[in-house]
Amino acid sequence: MPEPKRTPKFVVEADGGSRGNPGPAGYGAVVLDPVTGETLAEAAEYIGVATNNVAEYRGLLAGLRAAKALDPAAEVHVRMDSKLVVEQMSGRWKIKHPDMKPLAAEAARVFPTGQVTFEWIPREKNKHADRLANEAMDAGKKGKRWEPSASTTALDAAAARSAASTAPPGPPGDAAAGAARARAALAGRAGSPGGAEAAAVRTAGRTALTESAAPERESSATPSVGWGAAADLGVPTTFVLLRHGETALTPEKRFSGSGGSDPDLSAVGLRQAGAVAEALATRGTVRSIVSSPLGRCRQTAEAAAVRLGLDVEVEEGLRETDFGAWEGLTFAEVRERYPDDLNAWLASPAAPPTGGGESFATVGRRVAAARDRLLDRYRGGTVLVVTHVTPVKTLVRLALGAPPQSLFRMELSPASLSAVAYYADGNASVRLLNDTSHLR
């Protein structure tokens, strides 16, 4: 009795990037054998000016099409470090941005429903696709067309270890026969309305260019790792900390926590939020946005979300301290009305404000728990964390190993940026940018 035919399985890893968001953009995708980790096909392209998310979707499309060219009956497991794309394609998040809706719909049509699964992976496990995207952007910057690197042996070995440990099992595909199909399918899309899906394809260990003459090979770019990283510790998880913009209470220096009126941004605060959103778009490293639940942070985060084409996740642990009876009062008014309570609060992080407010010790535990949740969720990524004075200072204090009393020795301007990079060995580094005069 003949053995039943087994369904081939492929792993697709894809990435995209934009240097400016929007800015010069490119994508990279690789199709791997899930058992051996062998590279079956590579695709990359410089796509002109686009956002990070559009580039990521274009990378997904290229990877799916390369897999389909190898075998349209295959089961495909997609691995990406873009939580947005993974969650949207899995149907758990809504797709709101008009530039991404048609790309997501197109990606969903490459294979029949049920043949493709999605998995989020940390950025350090997506280095192959990230490298391809950076190579494509480097080539495009010089007016040239991407071509494969001379050797991907080391990357293939790393991919083999990664794919074998996490991807669904299955037999290797017929790479030799699929190579020609992949080359023809990808080359045939060059000049199509959606743009060429690959400038060149590396299939089954061989290089096949879609042009008769290959351009000179460009050196690989250093992968973008956010605001800073140490090469020997791998890619850090970076929190870009943004204090919300100014409210009516800010210039009056009144206590404004989570137990008060939750004022909206003022006209100045709205301008600050818009200006910092532009600054973040120019840098182009933020991949996710997380916000305190309070309105002034949500408004600030939404300005960035619109500019970056991202959704906003709310994290309850990032809310400001509850200042109890001190809400809405100035420091001088609190000293006049509650002198003993204020002195105790200044002397000990365990002392709460008058009227059932939160102590700094309580806030520190809450913020540390939120930090740990976000580190688990966004491992290896760059996350914009929109919050308040005390949570930002607390995250910086914890990263530096400074005592709680250091909170009183930091000044944090409205809409100012700080960054903390968390490394694999448990250490962290801090970068501060507190001059916001250009935001007014």
PyMOL commands that set and color helices and strands:
alter all, ss='L'
color gray80, all
select helices_A, chain A and resi 52-70+83-89+101-110+123-125+127-141+153-166+175-188+231-233+267-283+295-308+316-318+324-326+331-337+339-347+360-377+389-400+404-409+437-439
alter helices_A, ss='H'
color red, helices_A
select strands_A, chain A and resi 9-18+23-32+39-50+75-80+116-120+200-203+206-209+237-243+288-291+312-314+382-387+417-422+428-433
alter strands_A, ss='S'
color yellow, strands_A
deselect
rebuild
show_as cartoon
